[in-house]
C-alpha cells in the first residue's frame, strides 16, 4: 500500500466516507515538481475520469485513498480530466 500520493498505483480504490467512489488512474504534478497536484480518479457513478486536487485527499490507508469531505455530493462538480484542459501538468512517474 502506498504511503504517499506520489507512490499511488493505478487501480487503488478511492473512498468518500465508507463509500467506494472509484479508483486511481494516475497522479499528476506540475512543472518540474515531484509533489502531487492532481489525482485522476475514474469516478464510477459518472463513468469518467475526474481531476481531484491533491488537497482533497484526507488520508491513505490499507483500503485506499480517502477524500476529505464526508458527502459524495461535495464532489459532484469535479472537472472531467482531459489532458488538453490541463496543459501544465504531467503524469508523475
VENLINVEN-V414583 format. One record per residue. PSI is psi in whole degrees, -180 to 180 (999 if undefined). D_FIRST is the distance of its C-alpha to the first C-alpha in Angstrom with 2 decimals. Layout:
# VENLINVEN-V414583
PSI_D_FIRST / PSI_D_FIRST
This chain:
# VENLINVEN-V414583
136_0.00 / 144_3.80 / -11_6.46 / 157_9.24 / -37_10.77 / -17_11.97 / 12_8.85 / 141_7.89 / 144_8.54 / 141_11.58 / -10_11.47 / 129_8.68 / 149_10.92 / 135_12.92 / 147_14.96 / 113_18.22 / -128_18.82 / 4_18.04 / 125_18.94 / 122_16.66 / -15_18.36 / -159_16.68 / 155_13.85 / 134_12.96 / -42_15.43 / 163_15.23 / 134_15.14 / 149_18.65 / 170_20.39 / 137_24.11 / -136_26.51 / 5_25.47 / 154_22.83 / 7_19.25 / 133_18.35 / 134_16.90 / -38_19.82 / 145_18.95 / 120_16.14 / 122_17.76 / 131_17.03 / 109_18.87 / 113_20.53 / -48_21.55 / -31_24.79 / -15_26.02 / 44_24.89 / 162_24.31 / 134_21.94 / 156_22.21 / 113_21.65 / 119_19.74 / 139_20.52 / -27_17.64 / -13_19.69 / -8_19.08 / 119_15.39 / -40_15.64 / 164_12.19 / 131_8.45 / -171_7.47 / -30_6.23 / -30_8.45 / -145_7.68 / 133_10.09 / 122_13.22 / 159_16.38 / -51_19.07 / 142_22.02 / -13_22.56 / 133_24.65 / -35_23.81 / -22_27.25 / -30_26.24 / 13_24.46 / -24_27.37 / 14_28.63 / 140_25.61 / 140_26.93 / 137_26.40 / 121_24.60 / 117_27.10 / -30_26.72 / -33_30.50 / -12_30.33 / 67_27.84 / -17_29.64 / -2_28.34 / 156_24.61 / 156_22.86 / 139_19.44 / 119_17.28 / 999_16.79
